Amino acid sequence: MVDRRTLSAVLEIGRDVYDAIVAHARRDHPDEACGVVAGQAGSDRATRFIPMANAERSPTFYRFDSMEQFQVWKEMDARDEEPVVIYHSHTATEAYPSRTDISLASEPGAHYVLVSTREEDTVEFRSFRIVDGVVTEEDVAVSGLE
Amino acid sequence: MAIEVRIPTILRSYTGGEKAVEGKGETINDLFADLDGRHNGLRGRLVGDDGALNRFVNVYLNDEDVRFLGGIETPVSDGDVVTILPAVAGGGLDAAPV
């Protein structure tokens, strides 16, 4: 079990990874985009950006393709990485976990990043912990900001 | 010989923190029943009341998703590796599609 008290209350993310997530969300709009940012196990540093296919190809739902997920999870295991960030976009609603997101959240150690693409000119990029059905928003610290 | 079953983080509370456990059986269904004998409650996280695999759990036999094989009745044998991964899913609407 993950102890909520040991989880950091901030997502630290590089500008390049942040931009890549937003670009993926914009590119797949009006469908939801999804993916992972892997990092060394235990480091809490999200470094390796892995955009995933949305097997649902839907504006209101996402699901990783099961075979792609299997390959990516195997690769992370082999590299001693873990999914530090799991991201997806909402294309018509705010960047906040829906009830579906909460009930299906299954990586208690991950930062769940939500991006909303409902406004063309405004970026909504928020990060949450979702553990045992409890949502805790955390700050997002983007490094490499000019 | 036995069947190795890889357990995802979220289900390791049932296996005392173990990342992999061993079991036996003729099918995935048998295997999960066998595991439940030692890891009480694990089967209930994988199989619904209707006896089918939980929609949001992926089960792989070696390198194949068992949904593309025989589902929960997929035959297994000694030396196989079964991997369990929770599906990563969600979305902006509050009702999941049927």
gemmi code that builds the backbone of each chain (N, CA, C; Angstrom):
import gemmi

chains = {
    "A": [
        ("MET", (0.840, -1.203, 0.000), (0.000, 0.000, 0.000), (0.869, 1.245, 0.000)),
        ("VAL", (0.382, 2.238, -0.689), (1.129, 3.485, -0.745), (0.692, 4.359, 0.427)),
        ("ASP", (1.651, 4.859, 1.139), (1.344, 5.744, 2.255), (1.218, 7.158, 1.717)),
        ("ARG", (0.027, 7.711, 1.840), (-0.238, 9.017, 1.246), (0.700, 10.090, 1.807)),
        ("ARG", (1.116, 9.920, 3.063), (1.947, 10.960, 3.690), (3.336, 11.048, 3.069)),
        ("THR", (3.782, 9.939, 2.452), (5.135, 9.960, 1.889), (5.135, 10.507, 0.463)),
        ("LEU", (3.948, 10.732, -0.116), (3.904, 11.235, -1.483), (4.210, 12.721, -1.477)),
        ("SER", (5.021, 13.146, -2.425), (5.333, 14.564, -2.485), (4.094, 15.324, -2.945)),
        ("ALA", (3.983, 16.566, -2.556), (2.789, 17.343, -2.857), (3.010, 18.268, -4.042)),
        ("VAL", (3.982, 17.927, -4.853), (4.258, 18.753, -6.022), (4.735, 17.852, -7.151)),
        ("LEU", (4.301, 18.185, -8.353), (4.846, 17.502, -9.518), (5.913, 18.405, -10.112)),
        ("GLU", (7.143, 17.909, -10.155), (8.216, 18.656, -10.812), (8.393, 18.066, -12.196)),
        ("ILE", (8.306, 18.931, -13.191), (8.319, 18.432, -14.563), (9.100, 19.399, -15.447)),
        ("GLY", (9.852, 18.831, -16.373), (10.642, 19.662, -17.278), (9.747, 20.336, -18.314)),
        ("ARG", (10.187, 21.495, -18.785), (9.440, 22.243, -19.788), (9.197, 21.405, -21.043)),
        ("ASP", (10.198, 20.598, -21.449), (10.053, 19.802, -22.673), (8.951, 18.757, -22.531)),
        ("VAL", (8.897, 18.112, -21.363), (7.872, 17.092, -21.141), (6.495, 17.746, -21.035)),
        ("TYR", (6.440, 18.848, -20.321), (5.183, 19.608, -20.183), (4.650, 19.992, -21.573)),
        ("ASP", (5.528, 20.540, -22.393), (5.119, 20.963, -23.741), (4.676, 19.776, -24.589)),
        ("ALA", (5.366, 18.637, -24.428), (5.029, 17.455, -25.225), (3.638, 16.935, -24.853)),
        ("ILE", (3.305, 16.980, -23.565), (1.971, 16.526, -23.128), (0.892, 17.444, -23.707)),
        ("VAL", (1.115, 18.752, -23.603), (0.120, 19.706, -24.110), (-0.033, 19.551, -25.626)),
        ("ALA", (1.086, 19.380, -26.333), (1.036, 19.239, -27.794), (0.268, 17.971, -28.189)),
        ("HIS", (0.488, 16.895, -27.444), (-0.241, 15.654, -27.737), (-1.742, 15.856, -27.538)),
        ("ALA", (-2.104, 16.524, -26.450), (-3.524, 16.771, -26.167), (-4.171, 17.624, -27.261)),
        ("ARG", (-3.447, 18.649, -27.705), (-3.976, 19.519, -28.782), (-4.112, 18.747, -30.090)),
        ("ARG", (-3.116, 17.918, -30.368), (-3.083, 17.189, -31.632), (-4.266, 16.216, -31.739)),
        ("ASP", (-4.614, 15.563, -30.632), (-5.667, 14.545, -30.680), (-7.059, 15.116, -30.454)),
        ("HIS", (-7.148, 16.385, -30.044), (-8.440, 17.024, -29.851), (-9.250, 16.901, -31.148)),
        ("PRO", (-10.545, 16.562, -31.167), (-11.450, 16.495, -30.008), (-11.455, 15.149, -29.278)),
        ("ASP", (-10.627, 14.189, -29.708), (-10.546, 12.957, -28.921), (-9.621, 13.171, -27.721)),
        ("GLU", (-9.795, 12.356, -26.713), (-8.908, 12.423, -25.554), (-7.562, 11.800, -25.908)),
        ("ALA", (-6.512, 12.439, -25.431), (-5.152, 11.920, -25.600), (-4.698, 11.335, -24.261)),
        ("CYS", (-3.770, 10.389, -24.313), (-3.299, 9.782, -23.063), (-1.870, 9.283, -23.214)),
        ("GLY", (-1.206, 9.110, -22.089), (0.164, 8.611, -22.128), (0.782, 8.555, -20.747)),
        ("VAL", (2.082, 8.295, -20.761), (2.834, 8.063, -19.542), (4.116, 8.879, -19.616)),
        ("VAL", (4.614, 9.330, -18.474), (5.997, 9.791, -18.419), (6.691, 8.900, -17.392)),
        ("ALA", (7.662, 8.144, -17.880), (8.373, 7.210, -17.011), (9.549, 7.908, -16.350)),
        ("GLY", (9.976, 7.349, -15.232), (11.166, 7.855, -14.550), (11.788, 6.733, -13.742)),
        ("GLN", (13.015, 6.911, -13.326), (13.677, 5.896, -12.515), (12.832, 5.583, -11.286)),
        ("ALA", (12.705, 4.309, -10.969), (11.899, 3.889, -9.823), (12.391, 4.590, -8.559)),
        ("GLY", (11.470, 5.163, -7.835), (11.805, 5.810, -6.569), (12.305, 7.234, -6.693)),
        ("SER", (12.535, 7.705, -7.937), (13.134, 9.032, -8.119), (12.084, 10.148, -8.100)),
        ("ASP", (10.823, 9.803, -8.444), (9.744, 10.772, -8.598), (10.079, 11.822, -9.667)),
        ("ARG", (10.958, 11.464, -10.586), (11.319, 12.389, -11.668), (10.785, 11.846, -12.994)),
        ("ALA", (9.887, 12.617, -13.604), (9.227, 12.198, -14.840), (10.082, 12.634, -16.022)),
        ("THR", (10.770, 11.706, -16.658), (11.747, 12.104, -17.670), (11.485, 11.553, -19.066)),
        ("ARG", (10.929, 10.321, -19.166), (10.814, 9.702, -20.494), (9.352, 9.745, -20.949)),
        ("PHE", (9.089, 10.633, -21.914), (7.738, 10.890, -22.420), (7.305, 9.758, -23.356)),
        ("ILE", (6.162, 9.137, -23.052), (5.669, 8.018, -23.873), (4.190, 8.270, -24.222)),
        ("PRO", (3.933, 8.883, -25.390), (2.535, 9.056, -25.781), (1.939, 7.692, -26.109)),
        ("MET", (0.696, 7.459, -25.702), (0.049, 6.171, -25.935), (-1.158, 6.381, -26.838)),
        ("ALA", (-1.524, 5.308, -27.542), (-2.750, 5.353, -28.336), (-3.953, 5.311, -27.395)),
        ("ASN", (-4.979, 6.092, -27.712), (-6.252, 5.946, -27.013), (-7.062, 4.900, -27.770)),
        ("ALA", (-7.141, 3.686, -27.221), (-7.818, 2.581, -27.918), (-9.293, 2.888, -28.138)),
        ("GLU", (-9.850, 3.810, -27.338), (-11.275, 4.159, -27.486), (-11.508, 5.195, -28.586)),
        ("ARG", (-10.464, 5.936, -28.970), (-10.600, 7.032, -29.937), (-11.892, 7.808, -29.711)),
        ("SER", (-12.012, 8.339, -28.504), (-13.280, 8.933, -28.087), (-13.056, 10.312, -27.492)),
        ("PRO", (-14.024, 11.233, -27.681), (-13.923, 12.541, -27.039), (-14.271, 12.514, -25.557)),
        ("THR", (-14.774, 11.383, -25.065), (-15.213, 11.337, -23.665), (-14.612, 10.187, -22.867)),
        ("PHE", (-13.737, 9.417, -23.478), (-13.204, 8.264, -22.768), (-11.829, 7.945, -23.304)),
        ("TYR", (-10.975, 7.382, -22.430), (-9.697, 6.886, -22.928), (-9.379, 5.559, -22.280)),
        ("ARG", (-8.628, 4.785, -22.997), (-8.107, 3.536, -22.456), (-6.839, 3.209, -23.226)),
        ("PHE", (-5.774, 2.880, -22.494), (-4.559, 2.455, -23.170), (-4.855, 1.169, -23.933)),
        ("ASP", (-4.288, 1.041, -25.116), (-4.344, -0.214, -25.843), (-3.646, -1.283, -25.003)),
        ("SER", (-4.282, -2.419, -24.805), (-3.755, -3.378, -23.823), (-2.393, -3.936, -24.221)),
        ("MET", (-2.172, -4.164, -25.520), (-0.876, -4.711, -25.933), (0.226, -3.657, -25.867)),
        ("GLU", (-0.125, -2.417, -26.221), (0.872, -1.346, -26.117), (1.250, -1.134, -24.644)),
        ("GLN", (0.242, -1.156, -23.784), (0.508, -1.003, -22.342), (1.439, -2.110, -21.849)),
        ("PHE", (1.175, -3.336, -22.288), (2.005, -4.482, -21.876), (3.461, -4.261, -22.277)),
        ("GLN", (3.672, -3.827, -23.525), (5.044, -3.591, -24.006), (5.718, -2.472, -23.214)),
        ("VAL", (4.985, -1.395, -22.997), (5.573, -0.238, -22.303), (5.873, -0.582, -20.841)),
        ("TRP", (4.975, -1.315, -20.207), (5.196, -1.684, -18.800), (6.385, -2.647, -18.673)),
        ("LYS", (6.519, -3.561, -19.661), (7.657, -4.484, -19.650), (8.964, -3.728, -19.819)),
        ("GLU", (8.932, -2.756, -20.733), (10.121, -1.944, -20.987), (10.503, -1.143, -19.738)),
        ("MET", (9.496, -0.571, -19.069), (9.795, 0.181, -17.842), (10.414, -0.732, -16.791)),
        ("ASP", (9.865, -1.945, -16.650), (10.412, -2.912, -15.690), (11.877, -3.197, -15.992)),
        ("ALA", (12.170, -3.427, -17.273), (13.529, -3.791, -17.687), (14.498, -2.641, -17.417)),
        ("ARG", (13.997, -1.396, -17.461), (14.862, -0.228, -17.255), (14.811, 0.288, -15.825)),
        ("ASP", (14.143, -0.477, -14.944), (13.962, -0.071, -13.557), (13.281, 1.302, -13.466)),
        ("GLU", (12.249, 1.447, -14.288), (11.465, 2.686, -14.270), (10.063, 2.380, -13.744)),
        ("GLU", (9.344, 3.456, -13.481), (7.930, 3.315, -13.136), (7.150, 4.454, -13.798)),
        ("PRO", (5.815, 4.308, -13.877), (5.025, 5.397, -14.453), (4.903, 6.528, -13.444)),
        ("VAL", (5.759, 7.545, -13.582), (5.755, 8.657, -12.624), (4.539, 9.550, -12.893)),
        ("VAL", (4.239, 9.750, -14.183), (3.059, 10.534, -14.576), (2.186, 9.680, -15.482)),
        ("ILE", (0.873, 9.708, -15.230), (-0.102, 9.173, -16.189), (-0.974, 10.358, -16.581)),
        ("TYR", (-0.982, 10.685, -17.861), (-1.731, 11.877, -18.266), (-2.849, 11.521, -19.233)),
        ("HIS", (-3.889, 12.351, -19.215), (-4.896, 12.308, -20.286), (-5.559, 13.661, -20.381)),
        ("SER", (-6.275, 13.844, -21.478), (-6.932, 15.134, -21.675), (-8.437, 14.993, -21.525)),
        ("HIS", (-9.045, 16.085, -21.097), (-10.494, 16.246, -21.193), (-10.714, 17.294, -22.276)),
        ("THR", (-11.621, 17.025, -23.180), (-11.714, 17.898, -24.344), (-12.895, 18.861, -24.285)),
        ("ALA", (-13.807, 18.650, -23.318), (-14.945, 19.564, -23.196), (-15.199, 19.979, -21.756)),
        ("THR", (-14.425, 19.415, -20.833), (-14.659, 19.701, -19.416), (-13.337, 20.119, -18.766)),
        ("GLU", (-13.425, 20.492, -17.491), (-12.230, 21.007, -16.821), (-11.192, 19.908, -16.584)),
        ("ALA", (-9.981, 20.344, -16.282), (-8.874, 19.423, -16.025), (-8.932, 18.956, -14.577)),
        ("TYR", (-9.971, 18.201, -14.278), (-10.157, 17.666, -12.930), (-10.649, 16.237, -13.068)),
        ("PRO", (-10.184, 15.307, -12.228), (-10.572, 13.904, -12.405), (-12.088, 13.703, -12.315)),
        ("SER", (-12.627, 13.015, -13.302), (-14.051, 12.677, -13.279), (-14.250, 11.490, -12.334)),
        ("ARG", (-15.502, 11.179, -12.072), (-15.760, 9.992, -11.230), (-15.177, 8.740, -11.875)),
        ("THR", (-15.265, 8.673, -13.227), (-14.680, 7.527, -13.933), (-13.174, 7.474, -13.701)),
        ("ASP", (-12.519, 8.629, -13.830), (-11.068, 8.680, -13.605), (-10.712, 8.171, -12.208)),
        ("ILE", (-11.516, 8.587, -11.242), (-11.208, 8.245, -9.851), (-11.430, 6.755, -9.615)),
        ("SER", (-12.555, 6.237, -10.139), (-12.847, 4.833, -9.843), (-11.884, 3.895, -10.568)),
        ("LEU", (-11.308, 4.346, -11.686), (-10.414, 3.459, -12.435), (-8.938, 3.706, -12.139)),
        ("ALA", (-8.635, 4.708, -11.331), (-7.219, 5.007, -11.054), (-6.567, 3.821, -10.355)),
        ("SER", (-5.479, 3.330, -10.921), (-4.925, 2.074, -10.406), (-3.411, 2.123, -10.213)),
        ("GLU", (-2.845, 3.319, -10.279), (-1.413, 3.455, -10.001), (-1.264, 4.446, -8.844)),
        ("PRO", (-1.322, 3.925, -7.611), (-1.342, 4.834, -6.456), (-0.071, 5.672, -6.296)),
        ("GLY", (1.023, 5.256, -6.963), (2.253, 6.036, -6.845), (2.394, 7.107, -7.913)),
        ("ALA", (1.457, 7.165, -8.857), (1.611, 8.063, -10.005), (1.022, 9.446, -9.737)),
        ("HIS", (1.572, 10.432, -10.452), (0.939, 11.745, -10.553), (-0.038, 11.652, -11.725)),
        ("TYR", (-1.305, 11.914, -11.480), (-2.293, 11.914, -12.563), (-2.411, 13.332, -13.108)),
        ("VAL", (-1.940, 13.513, -14.330), (-1.994, 14.831, -14.961), (-3.211, 14.905, -15.871)),
        ("LEU", (-3.969, 15.979, -15.712), (-5.136, 16.248, -16.546), (-4.893, 17.534, -17.311)),
        ("VAL", (-5.130, 17.465, -18.619), (-5.021, 18.655, -19.461), (-6.391, 18.872, -20.088)),
        ("SER", (-6.891, 20.095, -20.041), (-8.138, 20.363, -20.744), (-7.847, 21.141, -22.018)),
        ("THR", (-8.462, 20.688, -23.097), (-8.294, 21.383, -24.383), (-9.584, 22.100, -24.782)),
        ("ARG", (-10.468, 22.339, -23.790), (-11.762, 22.958, -24.150), (-11.586, 24.384, -24.651)),
        ("GLU", (-10.548, 25.095, -24.156), (-10.278, 26.447, -24.652), (-9.043, 26.391, -25.548)),
        ("GLU", (-9.182, 26.947, -26.745), (-8.071, 26.868, -27.691), (-6.831, 27.635, -27.224)),
        ("ASP", (-7.069, 28.753, -26.529), (-5.953, 29.645, -26.219), (-5.446, 29.529, -24.785)),
        ("THR", (-6.125, 28.724, -23.984), (-5.734, 28.628, -22.576), (-5.308, 27.197, -22.279)),
        ("VAL", (-4.166, 27.057, -21.598), (-3.716, 25.725, -21.202), (-4.168, 25.471, -19.766)),
        ("GLU", (-4.907, 24.402, -19.573), (-5.232, 23.950, -18.220), (-4.458, 22.666, -17.996)),
        ("PHE", (-3.489, 22.705, -17.095), (-2.593, 21.578, -16.842), (-2.532, 21.414, -15.331)),
        ("ARG", (-3.152, 20.340, -14.823), (-3.209, 20.159, -13.370), (-2.780, 18.740, -13.001)),
        ("SER", (-2.311, 18.584, -11.787), (-1.801, 17.277, -11.358), (-2.442, 16.853, -10.042)),
        ("PHE", (-2.709, 15.556, -9.934), (-3.423, 15.007, -8.785), (-2.809, 13.686, -8.355)),
        ("ARG", (-2.970, 13.394, -7.080), (-2.784, 12.037, -6.583), (-4.173, 11.440, -6.451)),
        ("ILE", (-4.309, 10.197, -6.865), (-5.587, 9.507, -6.672), (-5.273, 8.181, -5.977)),
        ("VAL", (-5.582, 8.109, -4.695), (-5.267, 6.925, -3.898), (-6.520, 6.497, -3.147)),
        ("ASP", (-6.923, 5.258, -3.356), (-8.114, 4.718, -2.686), (-9.324, 5.636, -2.841)),
        ("GLY", (-9.494, 6.184, -4.030), (-10.668, 7.007, -4.296), (-10.569, 8.436, -3.772)),
        ("VAL", (-9.426, 8.788, -3.182), (-9.258, 10.144, -2.644), (-8.380, 10.957, -3.598)),
        ("VAL", (-8.898, 12.109, -4.026), (-8.171, 12.974, -4.953), (-7.506, 14.095, -4.180)),
        ("THR", (-6.207, 14.281, -4.414), (-5.486, 15.385, -3.797), (-4.775, 16.155, -4.896)),
        ("GLU", (-5.150, 17.422, -5.088), (-4.455, 18.208, -6.099), (-3.088, 18.625, -5.556)),
        ("GLU", (-2.133, 18.742, -6.448), (-0.790, 19.155, -6.051), (-0.311, 20.255, -6.993)),
        ("ASP", (0.701, 20.979, -6.551), (1.267, 22.029, -7.397), (2.040, 21.407, -8.548)),
        ("VAL", (2.165, 22.168, -9.621), (2.977, 21.746, -10.754), (4.123, 22.741, -10.880)),
        ("ALA", (5.339, 22.248, -10.746), (6.521, 23.111, -10.879), (7.215, 22.766, -12.193)),
        ("VAL", (7.181, 23.702, -13.137), (7.785, 23.439, -14.444), (9.199, 24.014, -14.422)),
        ("SER", (10.190, 23.161, -14.667), (11.570, 23.654, -14.683), (11.972, 23.995, -16.119)),
        ("GLY", (12.931, 24.856, -16.247), (13.370, 25.277, -17.569), (12.488, 26.356, -18.145)),
        ("LEU", (11.642, 26.970, -17.274), (10.810, 28.099, -17.714), (11.703, 29.316, -17.950)),
        ("GLU", (11.471, 30.011, -19.088), (12.277, 31.213, -19.243), (11.653, 32.364, -18.464)),
    ],
    "B": [
        ("MET", (7.458, -27.497, -11.168), (7.073, -26.408, -12.074), (5.719, -25.834, -11.657)),
        ("ALA", (5.556, -24.580, -11.992), (4.306, -23.915, -11.648), (4.117, -22.784, -12.646)),
        ("ILE", (3.067, -22.035, -12.441), (2.809, -20.872, -13.293), (3.169, -19.626, -12.493)),
        ("GLU", (3.990, -18.779, -13.100), (4.364, -17.541, -12.424), (3.314, -16.477, -12.727)),
        ("VAL", (2.878, -15.782, -11.689), (1.866, -14.737, -11.873), (2.447, -13.422, -11.378)),
        ("ARG", (2.545, -12.441, -12.275), (3.106, -11.128, -11.908), (1.974, -10.206, -11.455)),
        ("ILE", (2.203, -9.627, -10.308), (1.153, -8.884, -9.599), (1.447, -7.378, -9.692)),
        ("PRO", (0.472, -6.575, -10.106), (0.717, -5.122, -10.168), (0.721, -4.495, -8.770)),
        ("THR", (1.350, -3.336, -8.687), (1.494, -2.634, -7.404), (0.199, -2.602, -6.601)),
        ("ILE", (-0.898, -2.242, -7.277), (-2.137, -1.990, -6.543), (-2.720, -3.259, -5.922)),
        ("LEU", (-2.287, -4.438, -6.384), (-2.814, -5.691, -5.833), (-1.822, -6.399, -4.916)),
        ("ARG", (-0.690, -5.745, -4.649), (0.328, -6.428, -3.833), (-0.045, -6.497, -2.365)),
        ("SER", (-1.089, -5.764, -1.973), (-1.577, -5.900, -0.602), (-2.110, -7.317, -0.368)),
        ("TYR", (-2.486, -8.001, -1.452), (-2.989, -9.378, -1.312), (-1.858, -10.401, -1.280)),
        ("THR", (-0.660, -10.002, -1.682), (0.428, -10.972, -1.799), (1.570, -10.637, -0.832)),
        ("GLY", (1.275, -9.885, 0.196), (2.310, -9.522, 1.160), (3.425, -8.712, 0.525)),
        ("GLY", (3.076, -7.946, -0.515), (4.066, -7.097, -1.167), (4.834, -7.795, -2.282)),
        ("GLU", (4.596, -9.088, -2.481), (5.338, -9.821, -3.522), (4.939, -9.348, -4.916)),
        ("LYS", (5.950, -9.203, -5.778), (5.703, -8.789, -7.165), (5.273, -9.961, -8.029)),
        ("ALA", (5.626, -11.154, -7.615), (5.254, -12.346, -8.378), (4.976, -13.479, -7.411)),
        ("VAL", (3.973, -14.271, -7.741), (3.643, -15.444, -6.928), (3.476, -16.627, -7.878)),
        ("GLU", (3.371, -17.817, -7.304), (3.200, -18.999, -8.149), (1.867, -19.644, -7.871)),
        ("GLY", (1.329, -20.269, -8.914), (0.061, -20.973, -8.748), (-0.025, -22.111, -9.724)),
        ("LYS", (-1.167, -22.802, -9.664), (-1.359, -23.904, -10.610), (-2.819, -23.945, -11.049)),
        ("GLY", (-3.060, -24.674, -12.123), (-4.416, -24.825, -12.635), (-4.374, -25.150, -14.105)),
        ("GLU", (-5.532, -25.570, -14.617), (-5.640, -25.926, -16.033), (-5.995, -24.710, -16.888)),
        ("THR", (-6.662, -23.742, -16.267), (-7.101, -22.547, -16.989), (-6.794, -21.318, -16.120)),
        ("ILE", (-6.940, -20.138, -16.720), (-6.792, -18.891, -15.964), (-7.756, -18.887, -14.772)),
        ("ASN", (-8.969, -19.343, -15.010), (-9.981, -19.395, -13.955), (-9.514, -20.266, -12.783)),
        ("ASP", (-9.018, -21.468, -13.091), (-8.480, -22.372, -12.048), (-7.336, -21.704, -11.307)),
        ("LEU", (-6.463, -21.075, -12.080), (-5.271, -20.449, -11.507), (-5.676, -19.377, -10.493)),
        ("PHE", (-6.662, -18.548, -10.867), (-7.095, -17.481, -9.963), (-7.749, -18.070, -8.714)),
        ("ALA", (-8.484, -19.184, -8.872), (-9.093, -19.837, -7.706), (-7.987, -20.371, -6.789)),
        ("ASP", (-6.967, -20.958, -7.414), (-5.833, -21.484, -6.636), (-5.133, -20.356, -5.867)),
        ("LEU", (-4.901, -19.237, -6.539), (-4.233, -18.101, -5.883), (-5.068, -17.561, -4.727)),
        ("ASP", (-6.376, -17.555, -4.929), (-7.256, -16.988, -3.902), (-7.173, -17.779, -2.597)),
        ("GLY", (-6.817, -19.066, -2.703), (-6.657, -19.882, -1.496), (-5.553, -19.348, -0.595)),
        ("ARG", (-4.509, -18.794, -1.202), (-3.382, -18.258, -0.415), (-3.415, -16.748, -0.301)),
        ("HIS", (-4.080, -16.108, -1.233), (-4.116, -14.635, -1.264), (-5.581, -14.224, -1.289)),
        ("ASN", (-6.202, -14.369, -0.133), (-7.652, -14.234, -0.026), (-8.135, -12.859, -0.501)),
        ("GLY", (-9.069, -12.875, -1.447), (-9.649, -11.634, -1.948), (-9.107, -11.232, -3.300)),
        ("LEU", (-7.983, -11.827, -3.689), (-7.370, -11.450, -4.968), (-8.298, -11.746, -6.147)),
        ("ARG", (-8.913, -12.931, -6.132), (-9.785, -13.313, -7.252), (-10.925, -12.302, -7.460)),
        ("GLY", (-11.443, -11.795, -6.350), (-12.553, -10.846, -6.437), (-12.176, -9.548, -7.131)),
        ("ARG", (-10.891, -9.244, -7.195), (-10.432, -8.042, -7.883), (-10.251, -8.285, -9.378)),
        ("LEU", (-10.236, -9.545, -9.766), (-9.932, -9.904, -11.154), (-11.152, -10.404, -11.914)),
        ("VAL", (-12.091, -10.979, -11.183), (-13.231, -11.663, -11.803), (-14.509, -11.053, -11.248)),
        ("GLY", (-15.464, -10.768, -12.151), (-16.730, -10.179, -11.721), (-17.698, -11.228, -11.199)),
        ("ASP", (-18.849, -10.763, -10.700), (-19.876, -11.676, -10.183), (-20.402, -12.603, -11.273)),
        ("ASP", (-20.275, -12.147, -12.530), (-20.750, -12.964, -13.648), (-19.725, -14.031, -14.057)),
        ("GLY", (-18.597, -14.070, -13.362), (-17.601, -15.091, -13.668), (-16.663, -14.715, -14.804)),
        ("ALA", (-16.875, -13.543, -15.415), (-15.981, -13.100, -16.497), (-14.872, -12.224, -15.909)),
        ("LEU", (-13.830, -12.041, -16.707), (-12.755, -11.151, -16.281), (-13.296, -9.746, -16.095)),
        ("ASN", (-12.854, -9.095, -15.044), (-13.179, -7.687, -14.826), (-12.745, -6.887, -16.069)),
        ("ARG", (-13.649, -6.023, -16.553), (-13.376, -5.266, -17.789), (-12.119, -4.424, -17.710)),
        ("PHE", (-11.796, -3.951, -16.511), (-10.688, -3.009, -16.406), (-9.434, -3.650, -15.820)),
        ("VAL", (-9.352, -4.967, -15.992), (-8.122, -5.677, -15.642), (-7.635, -6.370, -16.903)),
        ("ASN", (-6.368, -6.179, -17.221), (-5.771, -6.889, -18.358), (-4.991, -8.081, -17.820)),
        ("VAL", (-5.208, -9.224, -18.442), (-4.487, -10.440, -18.057), (-3.772, -10.956, -19.299)),
        ("TYR", (-2.485, -11.164, -19.169), (-1.675, -11.619, -20.307), (-1.119, -13.010, -20.008)),
        ("LEU", (-1.235, -13.897, -20.978), (-0.594, -15.206, -20.892), (0.652, -15.116, -21.762)),
        ("ASN", (1.822, -15.208, -21.126), (3.087, -14.960, -21.825), (2.985, -13.601, -22.513)),
        ("ASP", (2.914, -13.532, -23.839), (2.890, -12.217, -24.495), (1.551, -11.870, -25.137)),
        ("GLU", (0.485, -12.566, -24.749), (-0.831, -12.331, -25.371), (-1.857, -11.903, -24.326)),
        ("ASP", (-2.717, -10.973, -24.713), (-3.866, -10.607, -23.892), (-4.854, -11.781, -23.952)),
        ("VAL", (-5.241, -12.319, -22.799), (-6.118, -13.507, -22.826), (-7.489, -13.216, -23.443)),
        ("ARG", (-7.841, -11.913, -23.559), (-9.109, -11.598, -24.245), (-9.064, -12.036, -25.706)),
        ("PHE", (-7.846, -12.076, -26.261), (-7.705, -12.513, -27.655), (-7.481, -14.016, -27.734)),
        ("LEU", (-7.425, -14.676, -26.583), (-7.288, -16.142, -26.550), (-8.659, -16.671, -26.115)),
        ("GLY", (-8.712, -17.339, -25.003), (-10.015, -17.880, -24.581), (-10.583, -17.204, -23.350)),
        ("GLY", (-10.176, -15.952, -23.093), (-10.693, -15.251, -21.919), (-10.324, -16.006, -20.647)),
        ("ILE", (-11.241, -16.051, -19.711), (-10.940, -16.648, -18.407), (-10.779, -18.168, -18.499)),
        ("GLU", (-11.270, -18.753, -19.590), (-11.125, -20.206, -19.768), (-9.871, -20.571, -20.576)),
        ("THR", (-9.016, -19.596, -20.831), (-7.781, -19.886, -21.566), (-6.952, -20.940, -20.825)),
        ("PRO", (-6.548, -22.017, -21.515), (-5.723, -23.033, -20.861), (-4.334, -22.493, -20.526)),
        ("VAL", (-3.798, -22.930, -19.397), (-2.437, -22.556, -18.995), (-1.679, -23.829, -18.646)),
        ("SER", (-0.355, -23.740, -18.698), (0.421, -24.915, -18.289), (1.690, -24.497, -17.563)),
        ("ASP", (2.303, -25.457, -16.909), (3.518, -25.202, -16.141), (4.539, -24.465, -16.988)),
        ("GLY", (5.181, -23.485, -16.389), (6.185, -22.723, -17.102), (5.635, -21.460, -17.748)),
        ("ASP", (4.306, -21.352, -17.833), (3.718, -20.126, -18.377), (3.925, -18.964, -17.400)),
        ("VAL", (3.902, -17.755, -17.965), (3.937, -16.550, -17.139), (2.651, -15.772, -17.389)),
        ("VAL", (1.942, -15.491, -16.323), (0.707, -14.713, -16.407), (0.971, -13.350, -15.777)),
        ("THR", (0.676, -12.288, -16.526), (0.895, -10.922, -16.035), (-0.452, -10.238, -15.864)),
        ("ILE", (-0.648, -9.622, -14.733), (-1.882, -8.871, -14.478), (-1.527, -7.386, -14.469)),
        ("LEU", (-2.248, -6.597, -15.263), (-2.074, -5.142, -15.238), (-3.448, -4.498, -15.176)),
        ("PRO", (-3.644, -3.566, -14.264), (-4.900, -2.824, -14.297), (-4.949, -1.990, -15.569)),
        ("ALA", (-6.095, -1.940, -16.233), (-6.231, -1.084, -17.410), (-6.017, 0.358, -16.974)),
        ("VAL", (-5.390, 1.149, -17.841), (-5.287, 2.581, -17.579), (-6.371, 3.233, -18.425)),
        ("ALA", (-7.378, 3.760, -17.746), (-8.566, 4.240, -18.448), (-9.268, 5.297, -17.621)),
        ("GLY", (-10.154, 6.014, -18.279), (-10.938, 7.046, -17.603), (-11.544, 7.931, -18.656)),
        ("GLY", (-11.884, 9.150, -18.268), (-12.407, 10.051, -19.273), (-13.314, 11.107, -18.700)),
        ("GLY", (-13.597, 12.088, -19.552), (-14.276, 13.299, -19.109), (-15.746, 13.136, -18.792)),
        ("LEU", (-16.359, 12.075, -19.305), (-17.764, 11.858, -18.961), (-17.810, 10.918, -17.785)),
        ("ASP", (-18.840, 11.062, -16.978), (-18.863, 10.274, -15.749), (-19.392, 8.862, -15.927)),
        ("ALA", (-19.938, 8.565, -17.093), (-20.388, 7.196, -17.332), (-19.448, 6.534, -18.326)),
        ("ALA", (-18.938, 5.365, -17.969), (-18.079, 4.626, -18.897), (-18.951, 4.039, -20.003)),
        ("PRO", (-18.414, 3.969, -21.240), (-19.195, 3.394, -22.326), (-19.422, 1.901, -22.079)),
        ("VAL", (-20.534, 1.396, -22.596), (-20.861, -0.020, -22.385), (-20.154, -0.851, -23.448)),
    ],
}
model = gemmi.Model(1)
for chain_id, residues in chains.items():
    chain = gemmi.Chain(chain_id)
    for i, (resn, *xyz) in enumerate(residues, 1):
        res = gemmi.Residue()
        res.name, res.seqid = resn, gemmi.SeqId(i, " ")
        for name, pos in zip(("N", "CA", "C"), xyz):
            atom = gemmi.Atom()
            atom.name, atom.element = name, gemmi.Element(name[0])
            atom.pos, atom.b_iso = gemmi.Position(*pos), 0.0
            res.add_atom(atom)
        chain.add_residue(res)
    model.add_chain(chain)
structure = gemmi.Structure()
structure.add_model(model)
structure.setup_entities()
